[in-house]
């Protein structure tokens, strides 16, 4: 699979060259993240390549929240990092089995996983963001979860992050 590198300033690099034209031809390419990549880096990509902001109907709202946030120090002490991962789950046995494949953006403190929907975007923007592994769950058996190295395409990365962020709808007045 062809690879691209996502940089902290929002640019996309292919073979060490910054992509200057339309990024659409790279949606199927595998993603690598530079060191210290964050959600802020992710949103800077839409400043660099505005065409990408049309990929998901929730993206304009997320970009609006990003732009309304402080320009630095948007972190929480409750998490060490954000991790984007993929799950392949076989479901429905006995009965009619099916296979579900989905991506998720989660927070981690040490090895403890936390959902991010209770955090406001402004507390996550500068948290380190890393690519996780693929988890394979067979017929709901959460005891024997297999983990593998995997590749995330640029489209999966964008759509998966925005999907998770779309659940962050708690008004600030309602948070504790």
Phi, psi and omega in degrees: 000138176292146183242148170232159178243130177265126185258161183296333180276003178095354180280158177249132179243135173239123183051046178068006176253134179289132177288123182252340180263209180295133180273359187300328181291350182258004182299331179268358181283149175289148185255136167239144180251139175288165177298144180066026174292147183215176174297328177299318176301317179303312182289332175297332178300326181283336172290323180284323186229078187299334179301328180295337182291353179267003185283339185216134183294340179274348186297316179302321177295319178295319179296322177299318177295318178301312182293334179275354182275159175303157185278353178199172177058036178267080183225167174232144177283350183281347181228153174265327186198166170251144181226130176260122183225173183233142177233135171244120185232126173270127187229153168094024177250132357287164185119214181264101184289151176215167181237127177243136178235124181212157179251156179212149172248119183234159172262151177227140168235107190065235178260359183276124183272140179226138172290148183261359185294341178272357179260145174277148181306322182294347176262002183241345189304324184254013175285142176301137179241124181234160175270131180265198183254171174271130176255130180247117181248126183256114176049045173077004181284094183282353179283312181257079176263125179267141179238141183222154167294149180210174178239139175247130176282161178301320179297314178302317182298310181295307185295320181293318179293314181295323177301312179297316182293337181292345178272358180274079183242012181288120177299145182304325181294340182266355181277154180269000000 
